[in-house]
Amino acid sequence: MLTKIENLSEYFLAYEKSIANPETFWERVANQFFWRKKWDRVVDYDFEKAEVKWFENAKLNITENMLERHLYTIGDKPAIIWEPNDPKEAGITLTYQQLFEKVCEFSNVLLNNGVKKGDRVIIYMPMIPEAAIAMMACARVGAVHSVVFAGFSSSALADRIINCEAKVVLTSDGNFRGAKSIPVKAVVDEALEKCTTIEKVIVVERTKTEVTMQAGRDLWWHEETAKAEKTHKAEVMDSEDMLFILYTSGSTGQPKGVVHTTGGYMVYTQFSFQNVFQYNSDDVYWCTADVGWITGHSYIVYGPLLAGATTVMFEGVPTYPDAGRFWEIIDKYQVNQFYTAPTAIRALQAYGLDPVLPYKLDSLKVLGSVGEPINEEAWHWYHDHIGKGKCPIVDTWWQTETGGIMISPLAGLTPTKPAYATLPLPGIRPVIVDAEGNELKGNGVEGNLCINFPWPSMIRTTYGDHQRCIDTYFSTYKGMYFTGDGVRRDEDGYYRIMGRVDDVINVSGHRMGTAEVENAINEHPLVVESAVVGYPHDIKGQGIYAYVICDAEGRTEGSLKEEIKATVNKIIGPIAKPDKIQLVTGLPKTRSGKIMRRILRKVAENDTSSLGDTSTLLNPEVVEEIIKGAQ
Ligand code: WTA
């Protein structure tokens, strides 16, 4: 198995080596993969221009490393274990050999439908094995996939299709979520009314919901695969060829398409997967994320399959048919490593211990957390009741842009501390800076988190707009990648992530830009202006609080609020619906017209004791009104 760190002193040694001589360190890791041609240079970068290259001029196909590389040794080992939404329906297990055949077959379907190297393919699908097969088939033929979370609305989907000028959409008829069956193809149809670049839509039959198939454009997955050849030779890709685009929210404007490339992403996702989770060859690993997010990309599909792991994929929700579903699945498949989000832990914690008690959970060795800071209460509940006090918790800090886990304990090796992501992985150089960009050295410091040296799986550009990549990540602090997170390094040198320092909020572990939600609210014809902030929410971590100026026009307050929520639902999707809406007559502004979000945040947090001096505002009187009307 690939470079695996086995004890704490080995970690410190590996870390030291990776800093002293990054090229030698990563070359050693990379040498264990299958390359069609090796690199001329390990790394080359210029952060001022946001230019980063890893394994320059090397040639490979990432799927040969996920599939062919394993066939002789572990061809019969389960690669994907799929658990359906309904526990009464039979699951599916695909061995590496079977997965290989399915990926080859679907690669031929893509080719038969005109997909060429470099073309963009949208994947808008539920959590079914075809989603993973689709991702790998794209990578195999050299097409760039962009997975769009199936909970996004048709308009959010259309924006993404238009931004990356996609040629094909891969989707399903519908999606089973708990007791509901949600239309999926119908959402695609609506999105495509606004798009001109899509030539083909390939539809998996999952829910047997009735769908309209447009002749010449829409095709059934099973009919296409039935016609396709079963063997396929992988396209040879350059290490820096685009592997995928994944849209994520920032503090301004439309979501940006974060671009990841092939070689570096491959090396880092496998390396981080094996080391953080301490995966052993017979283990069963389960990450509960959706493939629509980066966690699903790196730690359901790419990292685990590169490592030859058995990865569980779950279609449903944690509370269906009851709040014991996660625990039932852990026992059913004897899951050894379980990786989920704090929001799910808090939601399940709210049901008490009854749903947990019927299950043994004795296969568990490692628990993981991702997506948002984990509060101490949830940490202890997870540790005591799920891990039975014997499983280390890996609190993994990373981002869509980082591609892989950056700061995290290595399971069982790094001593943990509740709510601390602890220490950086080898090769990762975190730097804490103050507002002026001065580095805060030593321990016991708090500031903004930057990374001052490239790592293999880092963002390469924002699709179609490189300047945006420079401006967002590399301009705030010269010569450094700025994460947007605040961080504290304690007396032991351990890192604790304090949350976003920009206008990005983290709702149930999903990133939302406040500007994005405001834009959606403003689409309602009666809305004059709005301001959105996050506030602490028991289950979601952060909730969405919207202050809205409206022209009421005969509506009651209640109906207006419902209409606003429906507008946001239509424009972005249910995850962006405000939890609280307060109708106001004005928003506190500075004399230059800038909304004072700090005040709005304080009111939303129900902390009005420290609003500071409001007398310099353009309209100090609205502050009183806002406090009085707070929800
Ligand atoms: C937050 C998810 C605290 C952070 C992989 C980051 C976390 C944003 C943690 C990225 C953690 C992620 N502790 N905060 N362990 N993990 N975050 O792009 O604010 O969806 O910037 O990637 O989530 O969210 P994204």
Residues whose N, C-alpha, C, O or C-beta is under 5 A from the ligand:
A	BS01	WTA	S369 V370 G371 E372 P373 I374 D395 T396 W397 W398 Q399 T400 T483 D485 I497 G499 R500 G509 R511
